[in-house]
């Protein structure tokens, strides 16, 4: 039973793709049979290709006609394809049946691509929903009981143990811990939380157990708002899409009305016989079908997508390849995008008789017993040193850690904590520490308690990506009018990173919905705006932006699903390459559109004047399609 269920689910999810594939296979074998003179087999295969490939387009076209009283290109395609087939049967020119089937195949492929985009949106929402547990541990009369998240009420008290996800937004009633909020707020370092602090659903609890009071309904939590924002932003049709829809309907109306007039008026106006009239009307439907116009765009975009893939740039659809070339403003997330997202030792300063190795070795000896991210960064930086074991290690949450190594008491922590053991901190070192903190670094003091002497300080920071500065400079050279940074981190850290990479405009202390608001403001001024991010907190902004760009390696699943473009190797310099591809694709598409429309106009005029017969019309129609297709393949270089 399991395999039939999986098969049925697979066919439902990929129905459009399977229809396009089957249509293509039937078309190929039908053409082959026709070429060998096996008419019986050909007349079995080709109608099947028409039905399988054209069913969805016919259904949509007829639905639009009867429900919305509108004509669209889907219906025009069916009429043109059937007209070509009818004409081919009437005059025994069977290659026209192949032409109609090719037209249907093109539209079937387009429908498959659209279906894939819709499935991607659904997957991104499901990924967001998986960020919170299904149940919460609620305190009821002193006992713990697990209940579904949906049953939580305002005022309920819940317990979250170390290493667990926070199930809903709330206020800490008791306990102390560090919470990894990078996925929600973009903060590069875990945040220390204690009684009275607000916690968010979907954030990861650290080493301490927490008792939390629910202060808002579960559906109003921050992560749920992110989900709704992603849904809303992804369903909003951009102006360019609305323009294309209007153009398709207008084009279909003109062609259908013109075809009807051409099939009825000439005998009365110019004395044509009815056979000539029908012949010209059917020829008109063939040469006026939008194959060349479609080929003017898709091969170009697909070639650009293939070119980008070779360079580590994943374009999820052709529309985004076009849009990236029109971008006038771009917003960057900080943590994990402009920076590596990994906390590292930035600088070690030693004083008195101590060396940098002494400071790092002493700190790592006691921090090796700590689970704190800063402690792990210090231990990682000292991995090449011979560390000694420490005893009587005691961590004081939010302050520091103390232990005994080689009979020396080692104190590691913030300035207030160290001053409990060393009364006077060196003024020169204090000034250096303040300077580092103003640059957004976290400063850890290291001292020996036995002799009450400071050894030095260690500056911790999120490292800026090596190519970030060059990327910003290149984008400015390409004419990008505005480059901004969006982050949930504090102002000092944000300004420090912005200065290092060359960004002038900074927005700090942002929640996901705040980032979304900034993107909307930029769109009001610059229309086409790109957003580069990697975290869950970036998902709404990535969805709202004209072009969402995600980091492929460090990016969260939600960011990868929501974004339109993925940098597979996390190489920021590829953004400029993507923009260059986008601009080239725009240029080639415009050239192809001009050629396609010119051919259509020439063929229409020639058909009306009687200067071309049906074979010449088909050659001109198919020739223009091949020409613009080959032109589009230039982007493969």
C-alpha distance (Angstrom), angle and dihedral (degrees) to the residues before:
residue distance angle dihedral
X1 . . .
X2 3.81 . .
X3 3.79 96.5 .
X4 3.84 96.2 50.2
X5 3.82 88.9 49.7
X6 3.80 91.7 51.2
X7 3.80 90.5 46.2
X8 3.79 92.1 50.7
X9 3.81 91.4 48.1
X10 3.81 91.1 48.6
X11 3.81 92.9 50.4
X12 3.82 91.4 48.1
X13 3.82 92.9 50.5
X14 3.82 94.4 44.4
X15 3.81 101.3 32.2
X16 3.82 94.1 123.4
X17 3.79 93.0 48.2
X18 3.81 92.6 47.7
X19 3.81 90.7 48.5
X20 3.81 91.5 52.4
X21 3.80 91.8 46.4
X22 3.80 93.6 48.1
X23 3.80 91.1 45.9
X24 3.80 89.8 53.2
X25 3.82 92.7 49.4
X26 3.82 93.3 47.4
X27 3.81 90.0 47.5
X28 3.81 92.0 51.2
X29 3.82 95.3 48.4
X30 3.81 91.1 41.7
X31 3.79 90.6 53.3
X32 3.83 89.7 47.0
X33 3.82 91.6 50.9
X34 3.80 91.1 47.4
X35 3.79 90.1 50.0
X36 3.83 90.6 53.6
X37 3.79 91.8 47.1
X38 3.83 95.4 -110.4
X39 3.80 93.6 141.0
X40 3.80 95.6 167.3
X41 3.79 93.1 56.7
X42 3.82 92.0 41.0
X43 3.82 91.9 52.6
X44 3.80 88.1 52.2
X45 3.81 97.4 48.4
X46 3.81 101.4 39.6
X47 3.84 97.4 53.1
X48 3.81 87.4 48.9
X49 3.83 88.6 53.9
X50 3.81 89.2 50.8
X51 3.81 93.2 50.5
X52 3.82 98.3 42.4
X53 3.80 96.5 42.0
X54 3.79 97.4 37.8
X55 3.81 101.7 39.8
X56 3.81 96.2 91.5
X57 3.82 94.1 43.3
X58 3.81 91.2 47.1
X59 3.80 91.2 49.0
X60 3.82 92.2 49.6
X61 3.80 92.7 44.3
X62 3.80 93.6 50.1
X63 3.81 91.7 43.9
X64 3.80 90.0 53.0
X65 3.80 90.4 47.1
X66 3.81 98.2 49.3
X67 3.81 101.4 31.9
X68 3.81 103.0 33.3
X69 3.81 97.2 24.9
X70 3.81 89.0 -130.4
X71 3.80 134.6 125.6
X72 3.77 120.1 -136.6
X73 3.78 139.4 179.8
X74 3.82 91.4 -97.8
X75 3.79 91.2 65.4
X76 3.81 91.8 40.9
X77 3.81 89.3 54.0
X78 3.81 91.8 53.0
X79 3.82 92.0 47.8
X80 3.82 91.9 47.5
X81 3.81 92.7 46.6
X82 3.81 93.7 47.8
X83 3.81 89.8 44.3
X84 3.80 90.9 52.5
X85 3.81 91.2 48.1
X86 3.81 92.5 46.8
X87 3.78 91.6 49.3
X88 3.79 90.5 47.7
X89 3.82 91.7 53.0
X90 3.80 92.9 43.2
X91 3.82 95.1 52.1
X92 3.84 95.4 27.9
X93 3.79 90.1 -118.4
X94 3.78 95.2 137.7
X95 3.78 95.9 177.2
X96 3.82 86.4 76.6
X97 3.81 88.3 66.8
X98 3.80 87.5 58.0
X99 3.83 89.9 50.9
X100 3.80 90.8 54.5
X101 3.79 91.8 47.7
X102 3.82 91.5 51.3
X103 3.79 89.3 52.6
X104 3.81 90.2 52.2
X105 3.83 91.3 47.4
X106 3.81 91.4 54.7
X107 3.79 91.6 54.0
X108 3.82 91.7 44.9
X109 3.81 90.3 56.0
X110 3.82 89.9 49.4
X111 3.80 90.3 52.5
X112 3.81 91.1 50.4
X113 3.81 91.3 53.5
X114 3.81 91.1 50.2
X115 3.81 90.9 50.5
X116 3.78 90.8 51.5
X117 3.81 90.9 53.8
X118 3.81 90.9 53.1
X119 3.81 92.0 50.2
X120 3.80 89.9 50.7
X121 3.79 90.4 56.0
X122 3.80 91.3 51.3
X123 3.81 91.5 49.5
X124 3.79 91.5 51.8
X125 3.80 90.9 54.3
X126 3.82 91.3 48.1
X127 3.81 89.7 50.8
X128 3.79 90.6 53.0
X129 3.78 91.8 49.8
X130 3.81 90.9 53.5
X131 3.80 91.0 63.1
X132 3.77 93.3 81.9
X133 3.80 125.5 56.8
X134 3.79 119.3 -109.5
X135 3.80 93.1 -126.4
X136 3.80 139.4 37.0
X137 3.80 130.0 -149.3
X138 3.82 104.6 -121.2
X139 3.82 126.5 -168.0
X140 3.80 109.6 -128.4
X141 3.84 116.0 176.5
X142 3.79 90.7 -26.0
X143 3.80 94.3 -49.0
X144 3.82 127.9 105.2
X145 3.78 117.3 -123.0
X146 3.80 128.3 175.1
X147 3.79 115.5 -132.2
X148 3.84 132.8 169.4
X149 3.81 115.3 -86.7
X150 3.80 89.7 -120.7
X151 3.83 89.8 64.2
X152 3.80 95.2 56.5
X153 3.79 115.2 117.1
X154 3.78 132.6 -161.8
X155 3.81 107.1 -88.0
X156 3.81 96.3 31.0
X157 3.80 115.7 134.4
X158 3.79 116.9 -137.7
X159 3.80 134.1 -174.2
X160 3.82 122.6 -136.4
X161 3.79 117.0 -169.8
X162 3.83 126.5 -152.3
X163 3.79 113.8 -69.9
X164 3.80 95.1 16.9
X165 3.80 129.0 121.9
X166 3.80 117.1 -108.9
X167 3.84 103.7 -111.6
X168 3.83 98.5 -154.2
X169 3.79 142.1 -4.0
X170 3.81 114.0 -78.2
X171 3.81 150.3 135.8
X172 3.82 122.1 -92.3
X173 3.81 111.6 -114.9
X174 3.79 96.8 178.4
X175 3.79 138.7 -4.2
X176 3.78 137.9 52.5
X177 3.81 129.0 -118.0
X178 3.79 146.3 137.7
X179 3.80 116.8 -104.1
X180 3.78 125.6 -155.5
X181 3.82 101.6 -136.0
X182 3.82 97.3 163.9
X183 3.80 92.1 111.7
X184 3.81 92.3 56.0
X185 3.81 108.2 27.9
X186 3.81 102.2 17.4
X187 3.82 93.5 -123.7
X188 3.79 108.2 159.7
X189 3.82 95.8 -146.1
X190 3.81 128.4 50.6
X191 3.80 110.1 -100.3
X192 3.79 123.2 -126.4
X193 3.81 112.0 -127.2
X194 3.77 131.1 -172.5
X195 3.82 140.0 159.9
X196 3.83 112.7 -27.4
X197 3.82 96.1 18.1
X198 3.81 121.3 124.5
X199 3.80 119.0 -120.7
X200 3.80 127.8 -162.9
X201 3.81 131.3 -135.3
X202 3.79 112.9 -106.9
X203 3.82 95.2 30.7
X204 3.80 119.1 121.6
X205 3.79 120.2 -116.5
X206 3.80 117.3 -134.9
X207 3.79 129.3 -152.5
X208 3.82 102.4 -39.3
X209 3.78 132.9 77.6
X210 3.82 113.8 -121.7
X211 3.77 134.5 -158.3
X212 3.80 108.6 -153.3
X213 3.79 133.1 -171.1
X214 3.81 116.7 -144.0
X215 3.80 107.2 -126.1
X216 3.80 101.0 174.1
X217 3.83 136.0 28.7
X218 3.81 114.7 -82.3
X219 3.81 91.1 -117.5
X220 3.81 89.3 58.6
X221 3.82 94.5 55.9
X222 3.77 120.5 122.8
X223 3.80 94.2 -108.5
X224 3.81 91.3 51.5
X225 3.79 89.2 51.6
X226 3.81 88.3 52.3
X227 3.82 89.3 53.2
X228 3.81 92.5 51.3
X229 3.80 92.1 45.8
X230 3.82 91.4 52.6
X231 3.80 90.7 49.0
X232 3.80 92.4 49.3
X233 3.80 96.5 44.6
X234 3.80 93.7 47.8
X235 3.79 94.2 50.5
X236 3.81 95.7 49.2
X237 3.80 108.2 103.0
X238 3.82 113.2 -134.8
X239 3.83 118.2 -127.8
X240 3.81 91.7 -108.2
X241 3.82 90.9 58.4
X242 3.79 91.3 49.6
X243 3.80 89.8 50.7
X244 3.82 91.1 51.4
X245 3.81 90.9 50.1
X246 3.79 91.2 51.7
X247 3.80 91.5 46.7
X248 3.82 92.2 51.5
X249 3.79 92.4 51.0
X250 3.80 92.4 46.3
X251 3.79 92.4 46.8
X252 3.80 92.0 49.8
X253 3.81 92.4 49.2
X254 3.80 93.1 50.5
X255 3.80 93.7 48.2
X256 3.81 95.0 45.2
X257 3.81 93.6 46.9
X258 3.81 91.1 44.8
X259 3.83 90.5 48.7
X260 3.81 92.1 51.6
X261 3.81 92.0 47.7
X262 3.79 91.5 47.0
X263 3.81 90.6 51.4
X264 3.83 94.7 50.7
X265 3.84 114.1 25.3
X266 3.82 107.3 52.1
X267 3.84 95.1 73.4
X268 3.80 89.0 56.3
X269 3.82 98.5 38.1
X270 3.79 103.9 36.8
X271 3.79 103.4 12.2
X272 3.80 96.8 -112.3
X273 3.78 116.1 166.2
X274 3.79 115.6 -114.2
X275 3.79 94.6 -112.5
X276 3.80 91.0 56.1
X277 3.80 90.4 44.6
X278 3.81 94.5 52.8
X279 3.79 89.8 43.1
X280 3.81 91.7 54.2
X281 3.81 92.9 43.5
X282 3.79 92.6 52.9
X283 3.79 90.8 45.0
X284 3.78 87.3 51.6
X285 3.81 91.4 55.1
X286 3.80 90.3 50.6
X287 3.81 97.7 48.0
X288 3.82 92.8 39.7
X289 3.81 94.9 53.5
X290 3.81 110.6 114.4
X291 3.83 97.5 -119.5
X292 3.80 93.9 116.8
X293 3.79 91.6 45.5
X294 3.79 90.8 51.7
X295 3.80 91.9 45.6
X296 3.78 88.1 50.9
X297 3.80 89.4 67.4
X298 3.81 115.2 24.4
X299 3.86 101.2 52.8
X300 3.80 88.9 48.9
X301 3.78 93.3 50.6
X302 3.80 93.7 42.6
X303 3.80 90.0 50.7
X304 3.78 90.2 50.8
X305 3.80 89.9 48.9
X306 3.82 90.5 51.8
X307 3.80 90.9 47.6
X308 3.79 90.6 50.8
X309 3.81 92.5 47.8
X310 3.81 89.9 56.8
X311 3.81 88.0 55.5
X312 3.80 96.1 46.9
X313 3.83 96.4 -97.2
X314 3.81 115.6 125.9
X315 3.81 113.7 -159.1
X316 3.80 108.1 -167.5
X317 3.80 93.4 -157.9
X318 3.78 140.4 2.3
X319 3.79 95.2 -111.2
X320 3.80 90.4 66.3
X321 3.80 91.3 52.4
X322 3.79 87.4 59.2
X323 3.79 94.1 44.3
X324 3.80 96.0 49.7
X325 3.80 88.1 62.4
X326 3.82 90.7 56.3
X327 3.81 97.1 49.5
X328 3.81 113.4 132.0
X329 3.81 99.5 172.0
X330 3.79 133.0 29.8
X331 3.81 132.7 -165.4
X332 3.80 123.5 -156.8
X333 3.77 128.0 -158.1
X334 3.82 111.0 -138.0
X335 3.79 111.2 -146.4
X336 3.80 112.1 66.1
X337 3.81 92.6 -0.7
X338 3.79 110.4 58.6
X339 3.81 87.0 15.0
X340 3.79 129.5 43.0
X341 3.81 92.6 -113.8
X342 3.79 90.6 -130.4
X343 3.82 120.1 114.8
X344 3.83 109.5 -126.3
X345 3.78 140.4 170.4
X346 3.78 105.1 -92.6
X347 3.81 101.5 -178.8
X348 3.80 140.5 -5.2
X349 3.82 118.8 -152.6
X350 3.82 119.2 -169.0
X351 3.80 127.6 -169.9
X352 3.79 138.1 -168.9
X353 3.80 112.8 8.9
X354 3.80 95.3 -22.8
X355 3.80 127.7 105.9
X356 3.79 128.4 -146.3
X357 3.80 88.7 -104.2
X358 3.81 90.1 54.0
X359 3.80 91.9 52.8
X360 3.80 94.3 45.4
X361 3.82 93.9 44.5
X362 3.81 93.6 49.8
X363 3.80 93.3 47.8
X364 3.82 93.7 45.7
X365 3.82 92.1 49.9
X366 3.80 91.7 66.7
X367 3.81 98.0 27.5
X368 3.81 89.5 59.3
X369 3.82 85.4 78.2
X370 3.81 92.6 52.8
X371 3.80 128.9 91.2
X372 3.81 92.7 -160.0
X373 3.86 114.1 121.0
X374 3.82 91.2 -127.0
X375 3.79 90.2 52.4
X376 3.80 90.8 50.0
X377 3.81 90.5 51.1
X378 3.82 91.0 52.5
X379 3.81 92.0 48.5
X380 3.81 90.2 48.4
X381 3.82 90.9 51.8
X382 3.82 89.8 51.5
X383 3.80 94.9 48.1
X384 3.84 91.9 114.2
X385 3.82 92.9 53.0
X386 3.80 127.1 85.4
X387 3.78 102.3 -110.0
X388 3.79 121.5 -157.9
X389 3.76 125.4 -142.8
X390 3.78 119.8 -100.6
X391 3.77 130.2 -149.0
X392 3.78 135.7 -159.7
X393 3.80 89.3 27.7
X394 3.79 113.2 179.2
X395 3.81 125.5 -179.6
X396 3.78 118.8 -154.3
X397 3.85 107.5 -158.4
X398 3.77 113.7 -119.7
X399 3.81 93.7 6.3
X400 3.77 115.0 56.8
X401 3.79 147.7 -88.4
X402 3.80 134.1 -83.5
X403 3.80 132.2 -166.3
X404 3.80 144.9 144.7
X405 3.80 120.4 -99.7
X406 3.82 122.2 174.0
X407 3.80 89.0 -9.3
X408 3.79 90.7 -57.7
X409 3.79 122.8 115.8
X410 3.82 107.5 -127.1
X411 3.80 119.6 -160.3
X412 3.82 120.0 -166.9
X413 3.79 123.0 176.6
X414 3.77 146.9 77.2
X415 3.79 123.7 -30.0
X416 3.82 95.0 -98.3
X417 3.80 91.6 51.8
X418 3.82 94.5 47.6
X419 3.83 91.3 48.6
X420 3.79 88.8 66.1
X421 3.81 86.6 69.1
X422 3.82 101.5 26.4
X423 3.78 111.8 41.5
X424 3.79 99.6 -164.2
X425 3.78 119.6 43.5
X426 3.85 113.2 -157.1
X427 3.80 107.8 -97.9
X428 3.81 93.6 -140.9
X429 3.80 91.5 53.5
X430 3.81 91.4 44.9
X431 3.85 89.7 56.2
X432 3.80 91.0 49.4
X433 3.80 90.1 49.9
X434 3.80 92.2 50.4
X435 3.80 90.0 50.0
X436 3.80 91.1 51.6
X437 3.80 91.6 47.9
X438 3.81 90.5 51.9
X439 3.79 86.9 55.9
X440 3.79 89.0 56.9
X441 3.81 98.0 -100.7
X442 3.80 124.7 138.1
X443 3.83 109.3 -126.9
X444 3.83 121.3 -149.2
X445 3.82 119.1 -168.2
X446 3.80 121.6 -145.1
X447 3.82 122.6 -160.1
X448 3.80 143.1 160.7
X449 3.79 112.0 -121.4
X450 3.82 98.0 -162.9
X451 3.78 92.5 65.8
X452 3.82 96.8 22.6
X453 3.79 92.2 -124.1
X454 3.79 131.5 143.4
X455 3.81 113.7 -129.6
X456 3.81 98.1 -171.2
X457 3.78 144.8 -79.9
X458 3.81 135.1 -83.7
X459 3.80 120.4 -146.7
X460 3.81 115.8 -148.3
X461 3.79 121.6 -160.5
X462 3.78 145.0 157.9
X463 3.82 103.9 -106.0
X464 3.81 118.9 -119.9
X465 3.81 113.2 -124.9
X466 3.79 111.0 -103.1
X467 3.80 94.3 -128.0
X468 3.83 96.5 44.6
X469 3.80 97.0 93.5
X470 3.81 94.1 46.8
X471 3.81 90.1 48.0
X472 3.81 93.3 53.5
X473 3.81 90.2 47.5
X474 3.82 91.4 50.2
X475 3.80 92.4 49.2
X476 3.78 90.1 53.3
X477 3.81 89.1 51.2
X478 3.80 89.2 52.8
X479 3.80 88.7 59.0
X480 3.82 101.4 -103.8
X481 3.81 102.4 165.6
X482 3.81 100.2 -154.3
X483 3.83 132.3 23.2
X484 3.81 118.5 -178.1
X485 3.81 138.1 173.8
X486 3.81 122.5 -133.2
X487 3.81 119.9 -166.3
X488 3.76 144.1 153.4
X489 3.80 89.8 -142.0
X490 3.80 125.3 101.8
X491 3.80 123.3 -79.5
X492 3.83 96.0 -107.8
X493 3.80 94.8 53.5
X494 3.80 92.0 43.9
X495 3.81 93.7 49.7
X496 3.80 90.6 47.7
X497 3.82 92.8 54.8
X498 3.81 92.5 41.4
X499 3.80 91.2 53.2
X500 3.80 91.2 48.8
X501 3.82 93.9 54.1
X502 3.81 99.9 34.7
X503 3.82 102.7 -106.0
X504 3.81 115.8 144.8
X505 3.81 103.1 -172.9
X506 3.83 117.5 64.6
X507 3.83 131.4 179.4
X508 3.83 112.3 -169.4
X509 3.84 136.6 178.7
X510 3.82 90.6 37.4
X511 3.79 128.0 161.9
X512 3.85 118.4 -155.8
X513 3.80 93.0 -93.2
X514 3.82 90.0 50.4
X515 3.81 90.3 55.7
X516 3.78 88.5 51.0
X517 3.81 90.8 53.2
X518 3.81 91.5 51.7
X519 3.83 91.0 51.4
X520 3.81 89.8 51.5
X521 3.82 91.2 50.5
X522 3.80 90.4 50.8
X523 3.80 90.6 49.1
X524 3.79 91.1 53.6
X525 3.80 89.4 57.6
X526 3.81 104.0 30.9
X527 3.85 102.9 22.6
X528 3.83 97.7 -153.6
X529 3.82 110.1 58.8
X530 3.81 130.4 170.8
X531 3.81 125.1 -152.5
X532 3.81 123.0 -158.9
X533 3.81 117.1 -162.5
X534 3.78 146.7 135.5
X535 3.81 109.9 -159.8
X536 3.77 140.1 79.6
X537 3.78 87.5 -110.8
X538 3.82 88.4 61.7
X539 3.82 94.8 54.1
X540 3.85 98.3 92.8
X541 3.82 91.8 46.9
X542 3.82 91.3 45.9
X543 3.80 89.7 51.9
X544 3.83 94.2 46.1
X545 3.80 95.5 46.3
X546 3.78 118.7 93.3
X547 3.80 85.9 -121.3
X548 3.82 122.3 19.2
X549 3.82 115.1 -159.0
X550 3.83 120.4 -167.9
X551 3.79 132.7 -168.6
X552 3.80 107.3 -114.4
X553 3.80 101.3 -151.0
X554 3.79 104.2 32.5
X555 3.81 95.2 29.7
X556 3.79 121.8 110.7
X557 3.82 119.2 -117.6
X558 3.80 90.7 -108.6
X559 3.82 93.0 51.6
X560 3.81 90.6 48.8
X561 3.80 92.4 49.6
X562 3.80 94.7 44.7
X563 3.81 98.0 45.4
X564 3.80 123.7 88.4
X565 3.81 94.7 -147.5
X566 3.81 128.3 34.5
X567 3.82 124.3 -160.2
X568 3.79 97.3 -144.6
X569 3.83 96.6 -161.5
X570 3.83 97.1 35.4
X571 3.81 89.2 -113.4
X572 3.79 107.9 154.0
X573 3.81 92.3 -165.5
X574 3.81 88.0 70.1
X575 3.82 88.9 72.5
X576 3.81 89.1 74.1
X577 3.82 89.6 47.6
X578 3.82 89.8 51.8
X579 3.81 90.8 51.1
X580 3.81 90.9 50.2
X581 3.81 90.4 51.3
X582 3.79 89.5 48.3
X583 3.79 93.1 52.1
X584 3.81 92.3 47.2
X585 3.80 90.3 49.4
X586 3.82 90.8 52.2
X587 3.78 90.7 51.9
X588 3.80 93.9 48.4
X589 3.81 93.0 44.8
X590 3.81 90.6 53.3
X591 3.80 90.6 49.7
X592 3.80 90.9 48.4
X593 3.80 92.8 47.1
X594 3.80 90.2 53.5
X595 3.81 91.9 49.6
X596 3.83 93.1 45.3
X597 3.80 94.5 48.4
X598 3.80 91.2 45.1
X599 3.80 91.3 53.8
X600 3.79 92.1 46.9
X601 3.80 92.0 50.2
X602 3.81 92.7 47.6
X603 3.80 91.8 48.1
X604 3.80 92.5 47.2
X605 3.80 92.9 49.8
X606 3.79 91.5 44.5
X607 3.79 91.3 49.9
X608 3.78 92.2 48.9
X609 3.81 92.3 49.5
X610 3.80 91.4 45.9
X611 3.80 91.9 -119.4
X612 3.82 94.2 128.5
X613 3.76 133.7 46.4
X614 3.78 125.8 -146.5
X615 3.83 97.1 -90.2
X616 3.81 90.8 51.2
X617 3.82 89.5 47.3
X618 3.80 91.2 51.6
X619 3.82 91.6 46.5
X620 3.79 90.3 50.0
X621 3.79 92.2 45.8
X622 3.81 95.6 46.6
X623 3.81 91.7 38.3
X624 3.80 92.0 56.5
X625 3.79 89.3 48.4
X626 3.81 92.2 52.2
X627 3.80 91.5 45.0
X628 3.79 96.1 54.0
X629 3.81 90.3 41.7
X630 3.80 91.2 56.2
X631 3.80 89.0 45.7
X632 3.78 90.3 54.5
X633 3.80 91.3 52.2
X634 3.80 88.8 67.2
X635 3.81 87.9 86.9
X636 3.80 89.0 68.2
X637 3.80 88.6 76.4
